[in-house]
Amino acid sequence: MGGIGVQQEKVKIQLSGISQSMSGCLWGRAQLSKRYSSLFYDEKAIELVEKIDYDHSTSNDTLFRGIWFSVSENLNLPEFGLFTLRARQFDEKIKTFLKEHPRASIVNIGAGLDTTFYRVDNGLIRWYDIDLPPVIDIRRELLPEPDRVTYIAKSFLDPSWYKDIKHTEDGIFMIAGGLLHFFGESQVKQFFSMLANNFDGGEIVFNVISRSSDGFGAWMTILSPEQRDVMRRALVNALKDWWKKAPRGQKEKLNDMISALELPKKPNGKAWSDLEAWWNQLNEKETMEVLRSFRGPSAATLMRGS
């Protein structure tokens, strides 16, 4: 007689502000691992996504992320390739460092629900995950601390956390993924000054968004006109699906973003029919500007202000 399977109860989590970005990164790594495992595979991310009760399609994670979830699914695009590329590069940097420093201390700053430790652990390293207390509480519930891993519930701008880092005799390597672009220049300078004053000889790898670069726009230009047209249609369809279930506050932010665009054409109202009519009258150059704005610094700025 076969056994009766017991369905595991999912864990409901509450996220707000910048901390919401950790859900999108986790979800992205899991989706890429499922669909493009030959390029990148994160077993722990897949496990966590299955464990969490969280609606990514309507979350406020990286403003309007739900729209891009839908576009990615509808077009079978590796929308979260940037997350995976960053994770792969960080993995490679850590593994290279560990070849010469196998007993090093690795510090993950702004860890969220990052699962890098499980991909690079050599059985000897000491690992530290740093994030705000509410985030660490969630992390402890979902990912109890393994051996040789320490969670530090502090802001990365709190200068006291460096005292919690032990076992640095074989070197220290730090990663800060998807973090620094949420903060101002003075705060980032303060952070690096603290590192220089307390971790002599340490190394850090991080990612930032250039003020002048437009990676998304460059990516769009390599598509054929037909492919760009498909993307534009997919976006408005995804946006319509998102609109049906998005909270009122997110709809208001979308309208605010559109109103702030430096385009001569504006919607006549704030209902979905007004937005759709506005979108349909835009030319290709104008729709590209909207696409850039949905993914660029303006979206990040609005999210920081939420």
C-alpha positions as CSV (number, residue, x, y, z in Angstrom):
1,M,0.0,0.0,0.0
2,G,1.4,3.4,-1.0
3,G,2.0,6.1,1.6
4,I,-0.1,9.2,1.9
5,G,1.9,12.3,1.0
6,V,1.8,15.2,3.4
7,Q,1.7,18.7,1.8
8,Q,4.1,21.1,3.4
9,E,2.4,24.2,4.7
10,K,3.9,27.3,3.1
11,V,5.5,30.1,5.1
12,K,3.9,33.5,4.6
13,I,6.3,36.5,4.7
14,Q,5.7,40.2,4.9
15,L,8.1,42.5,3.1
16,S,8.3,46.3,2.7
17,G,10.6,48.9,1.2
18,I,13.9,47.9,-0.2
19,S,13.7,44.5,1.4
20,Q,11.1,43.5,-1.1
21,S,13.8,43.3,-3.8
22,M,15.1,40.1,-2.2
23,S,12.0,38.2,-3.2
24,G,12.4,39.1,-6.9
25,C,16.1,38.1,-6.9
26,L,15.2,34.7,-5.3
27,W,12.3,34.1,-7.7
28,G,14.5,35.0,-10.6
29,R,17.3,32.6,-9.7
30,A,14.7,29.8,-9.2
31,Q,13.1,30.5,-12.5
32,L,16.3,30.5,-14.4
33,S,17.5,27.4,-12.6
34,K,14.3,25.6,-13.8
35,R,14.4,26.8,-17.3
36,Y,18.1,27.2,-18.1
37,S,19.8,24.8,-15.7
38,S,22.7,24.3,-18.0
39,L,23.6,28.0,-17.6
40,F,22.9,28.3,-13.9
41,Y,21.5,26.1,-11.2
42,D,20.4,27.1,-7.7
43,E,18.7,24.2,-5.9
44,K,18.3,26.1,-2.7
45,A,16.5,28.9,-4.5
46,I,14.0,26.5,-6.1
47,E,13.4,25.0,-2.7
48,L,12.8,28.3,-1.0
49,V,10.4,29.6,-3.7
50,E,8.3,26.4,-3.2
51,K,8.3,27.0,0.5
52,I,7.2,30.7,0.5
53,D,3.7,32.0,0.3
54,Y,4.3,35.2,-1.5
55,D,2.6,36.6,-4.6
56,H,5.4,37.9,-6.8
57,S,3.0,39.0,-9.5
58,T,1.5,41.8,-7.4
59,S,4.5,42.6,-5.1
60,N,5.9,46.0,-5.1
61,D,9.4,44.5,-5.6
62,T,11.4,46.7,-8.0
63,L,8.5,48.8,-8.9
64,F,6.1,47.0,-11.3
65,R,8.1,43.8,-11.3
66,G,4.8,41.9,-11.7
67,I,4.6,43.4,-15.3
68,W,7.9,41.9,-16.2
69,F,7.1,38.6,-14.6
70,S,4.2,38.3,-17.0
71,V,6.2,39.5,-20.0
72,S,8.9,36.9,-19.3
73,E,6.4,34.1,-18.9
74,N,4.4,35.1,-22.0
75,L,7.4,35.4,-24.3
76,N,9.5,32.7,-22.7
77,L,12.3,35.2,-22.2
78,P,15.1,34.9,-19.6
79,E,13.9,38.1,-18.0
80,F,15.9,37.4,-14.9
81,G,19.2,36.7,-16.7
82,L,20.8,39.8,-15.1
83,F,20.2,38.3,-11.6
84,T,21.7,35.0,-12.8
85,L,24.7,36.7,-14.5
86,R,25.4,38.6,-11.3
87,A,25.1,35.5,-9.2
88,R,27.4,33.5,-11.6
89,Q,30.0,36.3,-11.5
90,F,30.0,36.5,-7.8
91,D,30.3,32.7,-7.5
92,E,33.3,32.7,-9.8
93,K,35.0,35.6,-7.9
94,I,34.5,33.8,-4.5
95,K,35.7,30.4,-5.9
96,T,38.8,32.1,-7.3
97,F,39.6,33.7,-4.0
98,L,39.0,30.4,-2.1
99,K,41.7,28.7,-4.3
100,E,44.3,30.7,-2.4
101,H,42.4,31.3,0.8
102,P,40.3,28.1,1.5
103,R,39.6,29.1,5.1
104,A,38.6,32.6,4.3
105,S,35.7,34.6,5.8
106,I,33.1,35.5,3.3
107,V,30.7,38.4,4.1
108,N,27.4,38.7,2.2
109,I,26.2,42.3,2.7
110,G,22.5,42.9,2.2
111,A,22.0,39.1,2.1
112,G,18.2,39.0,1.9
113,L,17.3,35.5,0.9
114,D,20.5,35.0,-1.1
115,T,21.7,31.4,-1.4
116,T,25.3,31.9,-2.5
117,F,26.7,30.0,0.4
118,Y,25.1,26.7,-0.7
119,R,26.6,27.1,-4.2
120,V,30.2,27.8,-3.2
121,D,30.8,26.2,0.2
122,N,34.1,24.3,0.3
123,G,33.5,22.9,3.7
124,L,36.1,25.2,5.3
125,I,34.9,28.8,4.9
126,R,33.3,31.0,7.5
127,W,30.3,32.8,6.2
128,Y,28.4,35.9,7.4
129,D,25.1,37.2,6.2
130,I,24.3,40.8,7.1
131,D,20.9,42.4,6.8
132,L,18.3,44.4,8.7
133,P,16.7,42.6,11.7
134,P,13.3,42.0,10.1
135,V,15.0,40.4,7.1
136,I,17.3,38.2,9.2
137,D,14.2,37.1,11.2
138,I,12.7,35.9,7.9
139,R,15.9,34.3,6.8
140,R,16.3,32.4,10.1
141,E,12.7,31.1,9.7
142,L,13.3,29.9,6.2
143,L,17.0,29.1,6.3
144,P,18.3,28.3,9.8
145,E,22.0,29.0,10.2
146,P,24.1,26.1,8.9
147,D,27.4,25.2,10.5
148,R,30.1,27.9,9.9
149,V,27.4,30.5,9.0
150,T,26.6,33.5,11.2
151,Y,23.7,35.9,10.7
152,I,24.2,39.5,11.7
153,A,21.0,41.5,12.1
154,K,22.3,45.1,11.4
155,S,22.2,47.7,8.8
156,F,25.3,47.6,6.6
157,L,25.8,51.3,7.5
158,D,26.0,50.4,11.2
159,P,29.8,50.5,11.8
160,S,29.6,48.0,14.6
161,W,29.0,45.0,12.4
162,Y,32.7,44.7,11.5
163,K,33.3,43.6,15.2
164,D,31.1,40.5,14.5
165,I,33.4,39.2,11.8
166,K,35.8,36.6,13.2
167,H,38.4,34.2,11.7
168,T,39.9,36.6,9.2
169,E,43.4,35.1,9.4
170,D,43.1,33.5,6.0
171,G,41.6,36.6,4.3
172,I,38.2,38.2,4.0
173,F,36.1,38.5,0.9
174,M,32.8,40.5,0.7
175,I,29.9,40.6,-1.8
176,A,27.2,43.3,-2.1
177,G,24.7,42.4,-4.8
178,G,21.7,44.6,-5.6
179,L,22.4,46.9,-2.7
180,L,24.4,50.0,-3.2
181,H,22.3,51.6,-6.0
182,F,19.5,52.1,-3.4
183,F,21.7,54.5,-1.4
184,G,23.1,58.0,-1.9
185,E,26.7,58.9,-2.6
186,S,27.5,60.0,0.9
187,Q,26.2,56.8,2.4
188,V,28.2,54.6,0.0
189,K,31.4,56.6,0.7
190,Q,30.7,56.1,4.4
191,F,30.4,52.4,3.8
192,F,33.7,52.1,1.9
193,S,35.5,54.2,4.4
194,M,34.4,51.9,7.1
195,L,35.7,48.8,5.1
196,A,39.0,50.5,4.5
197,N,39.5,51.3,8.2
198,N,38.6,47.9,9.5
199,F,39.5,45.2,6.9
200,D,43.0,45.8,5.7
201,G,43.7,43.7,2.7
202,G,40.1,42.6,2.3
203,E,38.4,42.4,-1.1
204,I,34.8,43.2,-2.2
205,V,32.8,42.7,-5.3
206,F,29.6,44.6,-5.9
207,N,27.3,45.8,-8.7
208,V,26.0,49.3,-9.4
209,I,23.9,51.1,-12.0
210,S,25.7,53.6,-14.2
211,R,24.0,57.0,-14.5
212,S,24.8,57.1,-18.2
213,S,24.3,53.6,-19.3
214,D,21.1,52.2,-20.8
215,G,21.7,48.5,-20.9
216,F,18.0,47.8,-21.5
217,G,17.8,50.2,-24.4
218,A,20.9,48.6,-26.0
219,W,19.4,45.2,-25.6
220,M,16.2,46.3,-27.3
221,T,18.1,47.8,-30.2
222,I,19.6,44.4,-31.1
223,L,16.1,43.0,-31.6
224,S,14.5,43.1,-35.1
225,P,11.6,45.6,-35.6
226,E,9.2,42.6,-35.6
227,Q,10.7,41.3,-32.2
228,R,10.4,44.8,-30.7
229,D,6.8,45.0,-31.8
230,V,6.1,41.6,-30.2
231,M,7.7,42.9,-27.0
232,R,5.6,46.1,-27.0
233,R,2.4,44.1,-27.5
234,A,3.4,41.6,-24.8
235,L,4.1,44.5,-22.4
236,V,0.7,46.1,-22.8
237,N,-1.0,42.7,-22.4
238,A,1.1,41.9,-19.3
239,L,0.3,45.4,-17.9
240,K,-3.4,44.8,-18.4
241,D,-3.2,41.5,-16.5
242,W,-1.2,43.2,-13.8
243,W,-3.7,46.1,-13.6
244,K,-6.6,43.8,-12.8
245,K,-5.1,42.6,-9.6
246,A,-2.5,45.3,-8.6
247,P,-3.2,47.2,-5.3
248,R,-4.5,50.7,-5.7
249,G,-1.2,52.2,-4.5
250,Q,0.8,50.6,-7.3
251,K,-1.7,51.8,-9.9
252,E,-1.3,55.3,-8.6
253,K,2.5,55.0,-8.8
254,L,2.2,53.8,-12.4
255,N,0.1,56.8,-13.2
256,D,2.6,59.1,-11.4
257,M,5.4,57.6,-13.4
258,I,3.6,58.1,-16.7
259,S,2.7,61.7,-15.8
260,A,6.4,62.4,-15.0
261,L,7.6,61.1,-18.4
262,E,9.0,63.8,-20.7
263,L,6.7,62.9,-23.5
264,P,4.3,65.3,-25.3
265,K,1.5,62.7,-25.1
266,K,-0.2,62.0,-21.8
267,P,-3.2,59.8,-20.9
268,N,-6.5,61.6,-20.7
269,G,-7.4,59.9,-17.4
270,K,-6.2,57.3,-14.9
271,A,-8.4,54.3,-15.8
272,W,-7.0,51.4,-17.7
273,S,-8.8,52.4,-20.9
274,D,-7.1,55.8,-20.7
275,L,-3.7,54.1,-20.4
276,E,-4.3,51.7,-23.2
277,A,-5.4,54.4,-25.5
278,W,-2.3,56.4,-24.7
279,W,0.0,53.5,-25.2
280,N,-1.6,52.7,-28.6
281,Q,-0.9,56.1,-30.0
282,L,2.8,56.2,-29.1
283,N,5.4,55.8,-31.8
284,E,8.3,53.4,-31.5
285,K,10.7,56.0,-30.1
286,E,8.2,57.0,-27.4
287,T,7.4,53.4,-26.4
288,M,11.1,52.8,-26.1
289,E,11.3,55.7,-23.7
290,V,8.5,54.2,-21.6
291,L,10.2,50.8,-21.5
292,R,13.4,52.4,-20.3
293,S,11.5,54.3,-17.6
294,F,9.8,51.2,-16.3
295,R,13.2,49.6,-15.8
296,G,15.5,52.5,-15.2
297,P,16.5,54.9,-12.4
298,S,13.1,56.6,-12.3
299,A,11.4,53.3,-11.2
300,A,14.1,52.7,-8.6
301,T,13.6,56.3,-7.3
302,L,9.9,55.8,-6.9
303,M,10.4,52.5,-5.1
304,R,12.7,54.1,-2.6
305,G,10.1,56.7,-1.9
306,S,7.4,54.2,-1.3
